[in-house]
Amino acid sequence: MHKTEMRQLMPWSHPLFYGFKAAFCLLLTLSFCASDALGQGKTNTIYPGEVWPDNNGNHIQAHGGGITKWKGHYYWYGEDRREGLDPNYRYTSCYRSKDLVNWTHLGYALKVSKPDTILGEWVVERPKVYYNAKTKKFVMYVHVDGSVKGVSPDPSIIAYHYARVGVAISDKPEGPFKFIRTFRPLGHESRDIGQFIDDDGSAYLIFEDRPVRGFRIAKLSDDYLDVEKEMCLITERIEGGAIVKYEGLYYVIGSGLTGWNANPNKYATATSLSGPWSEFKDIAPPETNTYGSQSSMLVKVQGTKTTSIIFTGDVWKPKTQWDSRYLWMPLEIGDGKLWLPEPAPWTLNIKTGETKILKKK
Ligand code: GAL
């Protein structure tokens, strides 16, 4: 049989088939491009308050977290509160991402045993990591706390009487971090900590100082291993403190002091880190208690089209801590105002910096 005749006989030689085939190929190419742009199995949508699976499908364990950008990657450090961990240690997890949405678990950045014999029941919370360009080291600050023998009524029950920071150091962002010491920054009690890096690269620690009913902003030493200079004491009862600089203005946010229970988080502004700071105002309708979340960090995404500021907060579940969730939302910010929109799924374009809030499910 002649070749042309054979083609005429075969169903796929029918012109209609070619139409279908072309459409099918186009669809394939389009879906390939889409999945290629995001990567296999990836998403560009953040779902506030829901389970946030890592690359292995496990809920991310990075509570009270901090985000550090280094060489095109974001690193998310946080408290690992998964079940079944060795109770002799406290764990800080590290995750890496290029887009702030899809996170690869890199294991434990810091695994530390009790750093002081006077400690009873103890915690390591709110890790924050700074990259020091001079020493080429990664420096981690954590809040180390717990009951203190001879001070706390029952050292086997957690109490926040130790009130110190811990410092650890690593050559690589994912660790392992080597624990160096605990101390009271500039001699002050220190509970929740926050991190801020200014446009000129200067690194600051924010820490809550309970006895003075306020929180301090202090500059780190050149090697970042110490807290060197106080910039400001803000006498507002705020913890979970975070700072961002946006269009030349500093914005500080924080929560009230209600432990695991959510409360109305607030913000203030200043043209200098040393103040004066404006009065504190609500970041969301106060009756929502910040939609059940507590501030952790403000992340600045400077894209090719716009700069977005992301509120990253924790939705604590004190009885099932491993299941605590994250509430991340792009903020409405500018001209001295800051507002947390009602949580809904949203997309982030890490290249352009654009965000889009999608309709609630
Ligand atoms: C919160 C604090 C959390 C954790 C909790 C324990 O006030 O922000 O990081 O320490 O208390 O009750």
Boltz pocket constraint, residues with backbone or C-beta under 6 A from the ligand:
constraints:
  - pocket:
      binder: B
      contacts: [[A, 64], [A, 125], [A, 126], [A, 192], [A, 239], [A, 240], [A, 256], [A, 257], [A, 258], [A, 259], [A, 260], [A, 294]]
      max_distance: 6.0
